[in-house]
């Protein structure tokens, strides 16, 4: 299902009459908004009276950065009424106006998720704050910005089954946007975990490495867009570029390419010249002789490939004659 933040909230509102807390408490609708890139919108929320909210960072070392904090916000009755009714340009609420503005911005749809829960706001803040960082066995600590839905999608792959269950526990259904434009849902029990582990959440080195690996295509895409602004074919945005980077990473690994520089070079050539550049006979021959080692080994392995060959590969790709794109 395609993601729409308004439809996600309407689905959340529909759950409210069907759920109660252990003592009959009414379920409430919430949004979590990542304001790190939107401090002006955060200022509009904090200046709004009669709106209940709190920082997800309230119990972490990041709480000193209150001007860019992700907030857990209860969706007030007036905002629910606006969203349930027909669109009216002359009637809105501060929260709905902020959410509209957020989704008009680049990547704004990754900065919001919505859910219902009968767990009180203060307890939800304490619960979710425990997932904002993690520690490794060597005592090194890292932040985990799961309130960006792209990072949440990775975290859900990295967390153990117990960690996933614990995170989702107070939710009825969490709804958020995925990179492909679809809506993801995560269900819980609408209750806090019976016990809370002491201290910071723990990751194994394998979990930490997996999180790094899942983030790697995004980092390479950022580097490419920064180094070649407006020069990449099609001038793709981050969302369009990441799948192309992932495809090139798979091809690079198939050739045994390793190391930061060699990997970046391979991906950059695949994006800027041709996604199937490795199929040219002279380039394929060079790749067969590639031996990972010092950064720059890939460039040395392909040193015998002339500029004319690279130009030919690129021209064939632009003409659509290098077979189907990877």
C-alpha positions in Angstrom: 0.0 0.0 0.0 1.3 3.4 -0.9 2.1 5.6 2.1 0.0 8.7 2.9 0.6 10.3 6.2 -3.0 11.5 6.4 -4.3 8.0 5.6 -1.9 6.5 8.2 -3.3 8.8 10.8 -6.9 8.0 9.8 -6.2 4.3 10.3 -4.7 5.1 13.6 -7.8 7.1 14.7 -10.0 4.2 13.7 -8.2 2.0 16.2 -8.9 4.2 19.2 -12.4 3.0 20.2 -11.3 -0.6 20.2 -8.4 -0.4 22.7 -8.2 0.3 26.4 -5.4 0.2 29.0 -5.4 -2.3 31.8 -7.5 0.1 34.0 -9.8 1.3 31.3 -7.6 4.1 30.0 -8.5 5.4 26.6 -6.1 4.8 23.7 -4.6 8.0 22.2 -3.1 8.8 18.8 0.5 9.9 18.6 3.1 11.0 16.0 6.8 10.8 16.4 8.5 13.6 14.4 12.2 13.8 13.6 12.9 17.5 13.8 16.6 17.3 13.4 16.5 18.8 10.0 13.5 21.0 10.7 14.2 23.3 13.7 11.8 25.9 12.4 8.9 23.5 12.5 10.0 22.3 16.0 9.8 25.9 17.2 6.3 26.2 15.9 5.3 23.1 17.9 6.9 24.1 21.1 5.2 27.5 20.9 1.8 25.9 20.6 -0.4 25.9 23.7 -2.7 23.0 24.6 -0.5 20.4 22.8 1.0 17.5 24.7 4.5 16.4 23.7 7.9 15.5 24.9 11.4 14.9 23.6 12.4 11.3 22.7 15.8 12.4 23.8 14.6 13.4 27.3 16.6 10.6 29.1 19.6 10.4 26.8 22.9 12.3 26.4 21.3 14.2 23.4 18.8 16.0 25.6 21.0 19.2 25.5 20.1 19.6 21.8 16.5 20.6 22.5 16.2 22.8 19.5 16.4 19.8 17.1 15.0 17.0 19.2 12.6 14.4 17.8 9.3 14.8 19.6 6.5 12.4 20.6 3.3 14.4 20.1 -0.2 13.5 21.1 -2.6 14.3 18.3 -5.1 16.7 19.8 -8.8 16.4 19.2 -9.0 19.5 17.0 -6.3 18.1 14.7 -8.1 14.8 14.6 -11.3 16.6 13.5 -9.4 18.5 10.8 -7.9 15.3 9.4 -11.2 13.3 9.6 -13.1 16.0 7.7 -13.0 17.3 4.1 -10.0 19.5 3.3 -10.6 23.1 4.1 -7.9 25.7 3.3 -9.4 28.2 5.8 -9.4 25.8 8.8 -6.5 23.9 10.3 -4.5 23.5 13.5 -0.9 24.2 14.4 0.0 20.5 14.4 -1.7 19.8 11.0 0.0 22.8 9.5 3.4 21.6 10.7 2.8 18.0 9.4 1.7 19.4 6.0 4.8 21.6 5.9 7.0 18.7 6.9 5.7 16.5 4.0 6.3 19.2 1.5 10.0 19.0 2.2 12.6 16.7 0.8 12.6 13.5 2.8 10.0 14.9 5.2 7.9 11.7 4.8 10.8 9.8 6.6 10.6 12.1 9.5 7.2 11.1 10.8 5.5 7.9 12.1 2.2 7.5 13.8 0.6 5.0 16.2 -2.0 4.6 18.9 -1.5 3.4 22.4 -3.2 3.4 25.8 0.2 3.9 27.5 0.6 7.5 28.9 2.8 10.0 27.1 5.5 10.2 29.8 5.9 6.4 29.9 6.1 6.2 26.1 8.9 8.8 26.2 10.8 6.8 28.8 10.3 3.6 26.8 11.4 4.9 23.4 14.3 6.8 24.8 16.0 3.5 25.7 16.4 2.7 22.0 18.2 5.9 21.0 21.7 4.5 21.7 23.5 1.2 22.2 26.7 -0.2 23.6 29.1 -2.9 22.4 31.0 -5.4 24.6 34.1 -3.1 24.5 31.9 -0.4 26.2 31.9 1.9 23.0 28.6 3.6 22.6 26.7 4.8 19.5 23.5 6.7 18.8 20.7 5.0 16.9 18.4 7.6 15.2 15.4 5.2 14.7 12.9 8.1 14.5 14.1 8.5 10.9 12.0 5.7 9.3 14.8 4.7 6.9 17.0 3.9 10.0 14.1 2.3 11.8 13.8 -0.1 8.8 17.4 -1.1 9.3 17.2 -1.3 13.1 14.3 -3.8 12.8 16.6 -6.0 10.7 19.4 -5.7 13.2 17.5 -6.0 16.5 17.1 -9.5 18.0 13.6 -10.8 18.2 13.5 -9.9 21.8 14.7 -6.3 21.1 12.1 -5.9 18.3 9.3 -7.2 20.6 10.4 -4.9 23.4 10.5 -1.8 21.1 7.0 -2.5 19.7 5.4 -3.5 23.0 3.4 -0.3 23.8 2.2 0.1 20.2 -1.1 -0.9 18.7 0.1 -0.4 15.2 3.0 1.8 14.1 2.7 3.2 10.5 5.6 4.7 8.6 7.0 5.3 5.1 9.5 3.0 3.4 12.0 4.1 0.7 10.0 2.5 -2.1 7.0 4.6 -1.2 5.0 1.9 0.5 3.7 1.9 4.0 5.1 -0.3 6.7 3.4 -1.4 9.8 4.7 -2.7 13.1 2.3 -4.2 15.7 2.7 -4.5 19.5 0.6 -5.4 22.5 -0.4 -1.9 23.7 1.4 -2.6 26.9 4.8 -1.8 28.3 7.2 -4.7 28.7 6.8 -6.4 32.1 10.5 -5.7 32.8 13.0 -3.2 31.6 16.7 -4.1 31.3 19.0 -1.9 33.3 21.2 0.6 31.4 21.9 1.1 27.8 20.7 -1.5 25.2 23.4 -4.0 24.1 24.5 -4.9 20.6 26.8 -7.6 19.5 29.7 -6.7 17.2 27.8 -8.6 14.5 24.7 -6.4 15.0 26.9 -3.3 14.8 28.5 -4.4 11.6 25.2 -5.3 10.1 23.8 -1.8 10.9 26.9 -0.3 9.2 26.5 -2.5 6.2 22.8 -1.6 5.8 23.7 2.1 6.0 26.7 1.9 3.5 24.7 2.4 0.3 23.2 5.6 1.7 26.7 6.9 2.7 28.1 6.1 -0.8 25.1 7.9 -2.4 25.7 11.0 -0.3 29.4 11.0 -1.3 28.5 10.7 -5.0 26.0 13.5 -4.9 28.4 15.7 -3.0 31.4 15.0 -5.3 29.4 15.1 -8.6 26.6 17.7 -8.0 24.4 17.8 -11.1 26.8 15.5 -13.0 25.3 12.1 -12.4 23.2 10.7 -15.2 19.6 11.7 -14.6 20.6 13.8 -11.7 19.0 11.4 -9.2 17.9 12.3 -5.7 19.0 10.2 -2.8 16.1 7.8 -3.0 16.6 7.1 -6.7 20.4 6.8 -6.3 20.5 4.3 -3.4 19.1 1.3 -5.4 21.6 2.0 -8.2 24.4 2.1 -5.6 23.2 -1.2 -4.1 23.2 -2.9 -7.5 26.8 -1.7 -8.1 27.9 -2.9 -4.7 26.6 -6.4 -5.5 28.6 -6.4 -8.8 31.7 -5.1 -7.0 31.5 -7.8 -4.4 31.1 -10.4 -7.1 34.5 -9.3 -8.5 36.1 -9.4 -5.0 36.4 -5.6 -4.8 37.2 -4.5 -1.3 38.4 -1.4 0.6 36.8 2.0 0.7 38.6 3.6 -2.3 38.2 0.6 -4.6 34.6 0.1 -3.7 33.8 3.8 -4.2 35.6 3.9 -7.5 33.8 0.8 -8.8 30.4 2.2 -7.7 31.2 5.7 -9.2 32.1 4.1 -12.6 29.0 2.0 -12.6 26.8 5.0 -11.9 28.5 7.6 -14.1 29.7 5.5 -17.0 27.6 2.3 -17.3 26.1 -0.1 -14.8 27.5 -2.9 -16.9 30.9 -1.5 -17.6 32.4 -4.7 -16.1 31.1 -6.7 -19.1 33.5 -5.1 -21.6 36.1 -7.7 -22.5 39.1 -5.5 -21.7 37.6 -4.4 -18.4 36.6 -7.9 -17.5 40.1 -9.1 -18.2 41.5 -6.4 -15.9 39.0 -7.3 -13.1 40.1 -10.9 -13.3 43.6 -9.8 -12.3 42.4 -7.6 -9.5 43.9 -8.4 -6.1 42.5 -6.5 -3.1 45.2 -4.9 -1.0 46.1 -1.2 -0.7 43.5 1.2 -1.7 44.0 2.0 -5.4 44.4 -1.7 -6.4 41.3 -1.5 -8.6 42.7 1.5 -10.5 46.0 -0.3 -11.0 44.2 -3.5 -12.3 42.4 -1.4 -14.9 45.3 0.9 -15.8 45.6 -0.8 -19.2 42.1 0.2 -20.2 42.3 3.2 -22.5 40.2 6.3 -22.3 38.8 5.3 -25.7 37.4 2.1 -24.2 35.7 3.9 -21.3 34.2 6.4 -23.8 33.0 3.5 -25.9 31.4 1.8 -22.8 29.7 5.0 -21.9 28.5 5.8 -25.4 27.0 2.3 -25.7 25.2 2.7 -22.5 23.7 6.1 -23.5 22.6 4.5 -26.7 20.9 1.7 -24.9 23.2 -0.9 -26.4 24.9 -2.3 -23.3 22.0 -4.7 -22.7 19.5 -4.0 -19.9 20.7 -1.9 -17.0 21.6 -3.5 -13.7 
